[in-house]
């Protein structure tokens, strides 16, 4: 029997990729796309839409997905999906620790912040926070 380390939720290590198109984007265009991504994701909170994709973002910004990918990778040091999930988890952490949301189930919170289902919410939360949403809530929820 081999000794393999089992990780919950089937989490894989992030692989470094070197895509040549990343260096081909003009700095001015990259700055403009970066500002637009911040606006769409952070200000408008588009991450709450479970179907929001890099393709949809590229269409709305009238650019292409490779440029979106290049800017997200170089400016945020992650990929588009992980970027959305980071913002979703930040909001979920707020909801899980706010007494106004004690009546919401963990699954409802996951759906409210943009996850398509309970499994993807738990897996992303565990990957980022190294604990389950339930244990986070128990630690951070104010006593009634």
C-alpha positions in Angstrom: 0.0 0.0 0.0 1.4 3.4 -1.0 1.4 6.3 1.4 -0.5 9.0 -0.3 -1.6 12.2 1.3 -5.4 12.6 1.1 -6.8 16.1 0.9 -10.4 16.8 1.6 -12.5 18.1 -1.3 -10.1 16.8 -4.0 -7.9 19.9 -4.0 -5.1 19.9 -6.5 -1.9 22.0 -6.4 -1.8 25.0 -8.7 0.5 24.6 -11.7 2.6 27.4 -13.1 1.9 28.0 -16.8 3.9 30.2 -19.1 1.7 31.6 -21.9 3.5 33.7 -24.4 0.4 35.9 -25.1 0.7 37.4 -21.6 3.7 39.5 -22.7 2.1 40.6 -25.9 -0.6 42.8 -24.3 0.2 46.6 -24.2 0.7 48.0 -20.7 -2.0 50.7 -21.3 -4.5 48.1 -22.5 -3.7 45.9 -19.5 -4.2 48.8 -17.1 -7.6 49.6 -18.7 -8.7 46.0 -18.6 -7.5 45.7 -14.9 -9.6 48.8 -13.9 -12.6 47.3 -15.7 -12.2 43.9 -14.1 -12.0 45.6 -10.7 -15.1 47.6 -11.4 -17.1 44.6 -12.6 -16.0 42.1 -10.0 -15.4 44.3 -6.9 -17.7 47.3 -7.3 -20.6 45.7 -9.2 -20.1 42.3 -7.4 -20.6 40.3 -10.5 -19.0 37.3 -8.7 -22.5 36.8 -7.2 -23.7 35.5 -10.6 -22.9 31.8 -10.6 -22.8 31.9 -14.4 -20.5 34.9 -14.7 -17.6 33.8 -16.9 -14.4 35.2 -18.5 -16.1 35.0 -21.8 -19.1 37.1 -20.6 -16.7 39.6 -19.1 -14.6 39.8 -22.3 -17.8 40.4 -24.3 -18.9 43.2 -21.9 -15.5 44.8 -22.0 -15.2 44.3 -25.8 -12.0 42.4 -25.6 -11.1 38.7 -25.7 -10.7 36.0 -23.0 -6.9 35.7 -23.5 -6.5 39.4 -22.5 -8.8 38.9 -19.5 -6.8 35.8 -18.6 -3.4 37.6 -19.0 -4.5 40.6 -16.9 -6.0 38.4 -14.1 -2.9 36.2 -14.0 -0.4 39.1 -14.0 -2.2 41.5 -11.8 -4.1 39.2 -9.4 -1.6 36.3 -9.5 -4.4 33.8 -10.0 -6.9 32.6 -12.7 -10.4 34.0 -13.3 -12.3 31.3 -11.6 -10.1 31.5 -8.4 -10.4 35.3 -8.4 -14.2 35.1 -8.4 -14.1 32.4 -5.7 -11.8 34.6 -3.5 -14.4 37.4 -3.6 -17.2 34.9 -3.0 -15.4 33.5 0.1 -14.7 37.0 1.5 -18.4 37.8 1.3 -19.4 34.4 2.7 -17.1 35.0 5.6 -18.9 38.2 6.3 -22.3 36.6 6.1 -21.2 33.6 8.2 -20.1 35.9 11.0 -22.9 38.5 10.9 -25.7 37.9 13.3 -28.2 39.3 10.8 -27.7 36.2 8.7 -28.0 33.5 11.3 -31.3 32.4 9.8 -29.6 31.6 6.5 -28.2 28.0 6.0 -24.7 27.5 4.9 -25.9 26.3 1.6 -28.1 29.5 1.2 -25.0 31.6 1.9 -23.0 29.8 -0.7 -25.7 30.3 -3.3 -26.1 34.0 -2.3 -22.4 34.8 -2.9 -22.4 33.1 -6.3 -21.5 29.4 -5.9 -23.5 27.0 -8.1 -23.8 24.4 -5.4 -22.9 23.3 -1.9 -20.0 21.2 -3.0 -18.2 23.9 -4.9 -18.8 26.3 -2.0 -17.4 23.9 0.6 -14.4 23.0 -1.6 -13.5 26.6 -2.3 -14.0 27.7 1.3 -11.8 24.9 2.5 -9.1 25.6 -0.1 -8.9 29.2 0.9 -9.6 29.1 4.7 -8.4 25.6 5.5 -11.7 25.0 7.4 -15.3 24.3 6.5 -17.9 27.1 6.4 -19.7 25.4 9.3 -16.6 25.5 11.6 -15.9 29.1 10.5 -19.4 30.1 11.4 -19.3 28.4 14.8 -16.0 30.3 15.7 -17.1 33.7 14.4 -20.8 33.8 15.1 -21.8 36.1 17.9 -23.4 34.4 20.9 -27.2 34.8 20.9 
